[in-house]
Amino acid sequence: MQDKPVFFGAVAAALAASLCCILPLTAGILGASAVAVGLAFEQFRLWFGLGALGLLAVGFGAAYRGKAKDSCCAVEGGKAKAAVGKKLLWTFAIIVALLLTFPYYVGFIF
């Protein structure tokens, strides 16, 4: 599937957007002092989040746009591959949503 880089890019951008909150938390758990590194990512959280949502939008557009009936590039098992791709897309969308909202629910966890 050609859209896999878009899916993984969206998750990577969401992970980068939540680094400002995840790094200090993991640093505290591991006993390391990486709080400054996590705080350095705080100023870019909005841009990483917008990048993640933009990549997800590209992924949803590619997964749900209509295909031509007489496509010259039709492959066998295309519907099965499309179904797997949509499941993968929704899985990554949930992961991105959890990572982007991490700063808001971390207080309830710890």
C-alpha angles and dihedrals in degrees: 000000000000096000096065093098089055092052094048091044091056092052092046091051092049090048090051090049091056096044091098089066103029098050097057090044094051090041089056092048093048094041093240126133104234097129092116091054091053092047090052089064093051094085091055098046094101093050094047090048092050089048091052092049091046092052090048089051090053090049093050091046091052093045099047106032116109120262125215113261094225097044113168091213099055113148131197114262091021094144092051091050090048091052091051090047092052092049089049091048093052091046091054091044089057091047091050091049091051092048094046093050094043095105090058100052102032090091091062092051100049 
